[in-house]
Amino acid sequence: MKAAVVHSFGGPPRYADFGEPAAQGDEVVIAVKAASLTQLVRAQAAGKHYSSGNNLPFVPGADGVGRLADGTRVFFAFPRSPYGSMAQRSVTGVSKCIPLPDELDDVIAAAAANPGMSSWAALIERAKFQAGEVVLINGATGAAGRLAIQIAKYLGAGKVIATGRNQKSVEGLGPLGANVAIALDQSPQQLTEEFWRQIKANGVNIILDYLWGPSAESLFAAVGGHGSEQAEPRIRYVQIGSIAGQTVNLSAGALRRSGLELMGSGLGSVSHEGLIRSIAGLMKAIIPGKFKIDAEAIPLEQVEQAWTAPGDRRIVFTL
């Protein structure tokens, strides 16, 4: 079969021949129709993600849309290595396949799954979100962050506060559901003060953090109290991404003087079952929620050129 094949961690996959997968045990073979190029997949293919394997060659791709042998159209995840989703056929456990609504387009389903699942799992599986709670999304201008706004509103958030690099980057977040937009291009002190004002005024319950780095440090500084008689409000801080830095300075005092509960959400902190459950909820919500998802469909044979193309397009490879 034809597939995108990673021959080394030093370059992009190449469109080439690869062996056919065969189902084992409770597995099923899927005829793939669409597979999304995500930051997770890029990192795995480069050998830079904690879930990257060491065996070469392999087919990249963590999930996709395709059809089972009986014609059922499904979203599938966690294909068995080395048979990733960027191939004519892939293989995974039957429990990791989700039937799709007829009206949901293949490309949209593939494009939405990874970025949408990140906030759905963080809210439901990790933070145990309840309708009416206020959510702050740190880093809301990328594909995942923009979907996070829409998902939080769909699930019943009382308010959504969103952040972005600068004032221009946060323009347009209001129509997606953001009640407040904060530009991050301020001094650390100014940003901390702005976070403090918004957290106090709106009663933030959950923070979804796609950035980490300096803005996270400003958030930590903003949630702390000053030893008042009453305990500070509980805030569940869910770390999802780290594009602004892999480390932060977090003092012990910042935890002792606040109601901060720090946790992560991702592969390892959420079970495969929990992630599949999150994706299933997302897929059912895309149409009724009228989620806005930008995606560009590119034939898989162009994988090498598309992989290295500049820009932050949400690419979905089609077959």
Buried (B, 14 or more C-beta within 10 A) or exposed (E): BBBBBBEEEEEBBBBBEBEEBEBEEEBBBBBBBBBBBBBBBBBBBBBEBEEBEEEEBBBBBBBBBBBBEEEEBBBBBBBBEBBBBBBBBBBBBEEBBBEBEEEBBBBBBBBBBBBBBBBBBBBBBBBEBEEEBBBBBBBBBBBBBBBBBBBBBBBEBBBBBBBBBEEEBBEBBBEBBBBBBBBBEBEEEEBBBBBBEBBEEBEBBBBBBBBBBBBBBBBBBBBBEEEEEEEBBEBBBBBBBBEBEEEBEBEEEBBEBBBBBBEBBBBEBBEEEBBBBBBBBBBBBBEEBEBEBEBEBBEBEBBBEBBEEEEEBBBBBBB
